[in-house]
Amino acid sequence: NAGGEAGEIWNEARRDVEKAMDLKPNLAEGYRLRAIISSRQKRYDEAIQDITELARNNPQEPLWLIQLATLYQLDDRPGMAIKIADQLIRMRAAESRAY
C-alpha cells in the first residue's frame, strides 16, 4: 500500500531528524525539517510549535512568520493566520506590498 509506505518514510524521516536534534538541540534546521515533516503528516500543531520556536529565537526573520501564517491557514485557523500576517506587515511595513 503506497499510503502506508509514504507514511513510514515520513516517520523514518522524523526519527532521523529527532536523532540529529538530540545531538544538537539548538539546530534550527532540525526544527525546520521536523515542521515540514509534521505538516506533511497533517500534524499542524506540532509544526506550529517548531516554527514558533524558530520565530522566538530569530524574531527578525520574516520567513518564520510566513510559514506560521500558512500553517494556521492549513489548520483551519484563519484568525491566527490573519494575526500573524498583520504582525509580518507591521514588522516589514516598507516591504508590505510583497506580502
N, C-alpha and C positions, 0 to 999 in steps of 0.2 A: 504494500500500500504506500503510495508515494507521499501522502499526507503524513503518515507515520514516520517515514524516513526523513522527511523535511523537518518534522518536529524534533526528531532525535538529533539531527545535525545542529539545530539551534540550541538544544540542551547541552550538547557537547561543546559548542562554542561558548556558552555561558560558563560551563565548568572551567574551560581553559582561561577565559578572561578573569574569572574569580581567583584562580590559582595565581595568575600574574599580579592581581591586586593584593593578594595575601603577601606576596614577596615585596611589593612596593605599594603600600596603601595610598600614597598621595599621587599616584599615577593618574593624571587627568584623562589620558587616553583610555584607561580601563573603565572609568565612569562613562565616557562617551560610547565606547563599544558595547558595554553592558546595556546602556539605554537603547541603543539601536536594536540589540537582540530582544530586549523586553518589548519594544514597540512592535517588532515583527511577530512576537508571540501574543500581541494584544494585551500585554501586562503594562498598561499605561501608567498606573500608579507607581510602579517600580521605575519605569523610565523617567517619570516626572521627578521622583526622588533623586535619581542620579544627575539629571540635568540641573535641578535646583542646587545640588551640591557644587556643581561646576560654576553656576552663576554666583553662588555665595563666595566662592574662592576667587573669582575673577569678574567682579560686577561691571567692569567697563567693556566686557566682550559682548557685543550685540547678538552674536550667533546663538548664545545660550537662551536669550530671551525669545528669539525667533523660534527656536526648537521647542521651548516651553509652550509658547502660544499654539504651535502646531499640535503638540501632544494633548493639550487641553481640548482643542477642537476635535481631535480624533476620539477623545474620551467623552465626547458629547457634553462638554462643559464650556459652552461659548462665552459665558460671563467671565470666566477666568481667562480665556483666550483674549477677550477684549481688554481686560485689565492689564495683562502682560503687554499686549500690543501698544496700549496707551503709554505704559511705562517706557517702552522702547522709543516711541515717538518723542516723548518728553526728553529722554536721555540724549537723543540724537536729532534735536529739532532742525538743525541745519541740513540734515540729510533725510528728513521725514518723507519727502516725495518718493524715496526709494522703498519705503515700507507701505 
